Amino acid sequence: MKDKNLYFVGGIVRDEILGAASFDTDYCYEGDAISFARSKGFNILRENPAFGTVRIEKDGKEIDIASTRVETYPKKGHLPKVEKIGCSLKEDVLRRDFTINSLYKRTTDGEVIDFTGKGLNDIKEGRITVLHDESFVDDPTRIIRALKFSVRFGFELDERTRQLQTEYLDNINYDMSYHRVKKELVETFNLNKYKAYERFISENIYKLLGENQESCVLSDKVEQFDVIYPWLKYMAFFNLEKFELTRAEKRILEWAERLKTEAPNNNTPEESIIIDKIRRECRC
């Protein structure tokens, strides 16, 4: 799928440069992606005019294409407001989270465009840098996302980004979208890396889970337990009342709580037993 105004963007460009496997393919159209998809006669599965995104089916695959757009955050910590659809790439890049995810690759000739002037070098140097000083205020989930990329690629936060993270975690606005927080927690801790949990605690990122959270020191053996929901074996020891859990997740946590005072039986989920075992070895 090629067009002079169609670009690969974000993770797929970053991962190609790193020689790493990419989890998804993001396309960005400089202009109105929905109009573009209609003009090409693509099999359109879903349109979201408010955000200028469209999902198509091509060669048996579902593909998402986003319009270039300008976003603002009138309510910090929540979904942004789209101010303009069909802006230039230079305007679109300003809504990105980190420089390493702000690269565009043209589909026609493969040219990689780095509007921030830092993305390519930050990938080379293994550095995570926000695009502006209000980045974490606008979207606190970027702090968890930075942890995910740091652990996945072995990158470090640049000095200013680390300072901004520390400042935000010292003065958190708890009026935020916990649906988005959970999404980032799941993606980060489903990597099943103890290093992520160590930094989650040592850098006070756990405070994003809600007021008056207490940290727990887990054994690095937590990685060894094979479970369906890896993120839960790390997060089960925090107060998750702000999060919308699935029925299966609730059942696991409810049984884990029961195991504090009663023995398991044939109905006890295996993951609850594992969480209870991890709990007995942790220091909270």
N, C-alpha and C positions, 0 to 999 in steps of 0.2 A: 504494500500500500504506500504509494508515493505521491507527493504533491509539494510544490515549492513553498507552500505555507504550512505544511504539516511537519511536526518535529517529534522526535523522541525526547522525553524530558525526565529529569529526576533520577530515580534509582537505577533504571536500566542503563543510562549513560554512565553514571558513576561506577556501576558494577562491571561494565564492559572495560572501562579504563583499568580497574583493579584486577580484571581477569577472574572475577567472582561470579557465582551463579546468581541470577536475578530472580526475585520472587514474583515479579509482575512486570508488565509492559505498559507504560503510560505514554499516551500521545497527547500533544497539545497542538491545536490549530490556531494560527494567528488570524483571528477573525471569529466568525460565528460557526462553531463546530456543527451545530444542528443543521444550519443551512447547507454547510459543506456536505454532510452525510446525505441529505435529501438530494442535492444536486448530482451526487455520484450514484444515486439509485441503490445505496446500500440497504441491506435488510436491517431495518431499525427495530431494536428490541425495546428500547426505553429512551425517553427524552426527559430532561430536567431543565426546562427553560429558565428557572430562577437562577441556576448556577451555570447555564450554558453548556451542559454536558450531555453526551449522547452515548448510548451503548448499541453497538452493531454486531451482527454475526457475519463473519467472513471466513471462508475455508474451514468451517466447522468450529471456529473459535469465537468467543465473545470478547469484544474489544471496546474499551472505553476511550472516548476522545473528549478532551476538555477544551473549551474556548479560552483564549487569553482573556483575563479579566482583572479588574481592579477591585480589591476588597478592603474594607475597614472593619474595625472592631468597636462598634458603639457600646457593646456590653462585653467588657473584658472577660476572657475565660470561656466564652461561649462561641457558637458558630459565627463566622464573619458575615457581614452584609456585603452583597455584591453591588458595587456602585456603577460598574461599567462592564459590558461584555463586548469583546472584539477589539480590545486595546492592543497596543504594540507589545512585542516581547519584552522591551525594556521596562514597561510598566508591569507586565505580568510577573516578572522575576521578583518584584518587591514583596510578593505574597508568599514566597518560599521560606522554608524554615532555616536551612543552613546552606552555606556556599557550596558544599559538596553535592547538594541536591538541586542546584540551580543552573545546571548545564543543559543546553538544548543541542540536539543533533538533527540536522536537516535530513529528511528522508530521501531527498533526491540525490544529494552528492556526499552525504556523510560528514559535512562540516560541523565541528563542535564549536558552539558559541558560548562564551563565558562573560556574561554582562557584568558580573560582580568584579571581575578581574582577579578573583582569589580562588575560585572553585578548583581549577586544575592544579594549582600549587598546593592547596590544602589537601587534596587527595594524595598528591605526591609526598607531602610532609606528614600525612596522617593526623590532620588537625580538623576539629569541628568548630565552626565559627558561625554565629548568628549574623543576620544581615543588618540588624539595627538594634538599638538599645532597649526598645520596647517589646522585643520579640517574646520574651517569657511572660510579660505582663499581658500581652494580647492572647497568648495561648500557652498556659503553663504545661500542657502535655508535651510540649517540645523538650522540656527538661527530661522526661522519661524517654522520649525519642532519642535524645542525645546519648543517654545511657545505653540504649539499645545499639546504636551505631558504634559507640565506643567499644562495647564488649564484642560485637560482631566482627569489627575490623581491626581492633587494637588501636583505635584512634584516641587522641586526647583533646580535651577542650582547650581552646586558645585562652590566653590569660584574661582577656576582657570578657569573654563568654562565661568563664568560670566565675568571675567577679559578679556578673549579672545574675547568674544562677544563685550564688550565695545570698545576694541582696534580696532576691525574690523569696527564697525559702525562709528568710528572716522576717518577712512581712507578707505572708500569703493571703490572697483574696480567695476565701473559700466558696464564694459564689461563682462556681465554675461548672462546666459540663462533666459530670462524673461518668457519663456514658463514654465520652472520649477518653477520660483517664483510664477507664477499665480496658478499652481497646488497646491502648499503648502498654498497659501492664501485661495483658495477655501476650502480645507480640514479643515483649521484652523477656518475660520469664518463661515463655514456652521455648526459648532458646536453651533453657535448662543449664545456665551457667552460674555457678556459685559466685563467681567474680561480680556478676551483676547485682546479686543480693548484698554482697559486702559493701559495694559502693552505694547502693540504695540506702543502706544504714549509715555508713560513715559520712556521706555527703548530705545527710538529712533529707533525702528525696522522699523518704517514707512519710514525711509530714504532709505531703500533698493528699494523702488518703483521708484527711479530716482532722479536726481539732482534737487535741489531747491523745494523740496516738502514742503508744509506747513501743519501743523497738525491741526486737528479740535477736539474740545471737544464735544462729543455727550452725550446726556442724556441716563441714564441706561434704559429708557423706550424703547430704540431701540430693545431690546430683544422681546418685546411684539408684534411686527408687524409680522404677518404671511405672508411670501413671498415665491416664488418659488426659488429665488436665494438669500439666506441669505447673502452670502459674499458681494453682491453688495450694500446692504443697509449700510454696514460698509465702503466700499471702494469707494463709489460713489463720495466722496468729495475730492479725490486725483486726480492728473493727471495720467491717465492710458494709456497714448499714447504709452508706450513701450509694452503694452500687446495686444496679439491677442484675441480679444473678439468675441464671437459668434454673429450672426445676431440679436438674441433675446436680448442679453446683450447690444449691441449697440443701439437698438431701445429704450430700457428702459432708458438708459443714455441720449440719444438725446431728448426724451420727457421730462425727468426731467430737462434738461437745458432749454427747451422751457417754462416750467412752471415758470421760473423766471420772465417772462415778459407777459405771456398770461394765460388765464384760461383753465382748462382741458375741453375736449369734449368727445364724445362717443368713439373716437379712442384712447384716452389716456390710456396707460397701467396702471393697478392698482398699479404696483410696482413703476412706475414713480411718481404717486401721493403720495405714501408712502415716497419715497425718498425726495420729495419736502417738505413734512411735517416734516421729520427728519431734513432737512436742515434749516428750519425756526426756529428750537429750538436749533440748535447747535451754538457753538462759534468757528469761524475759524479765 
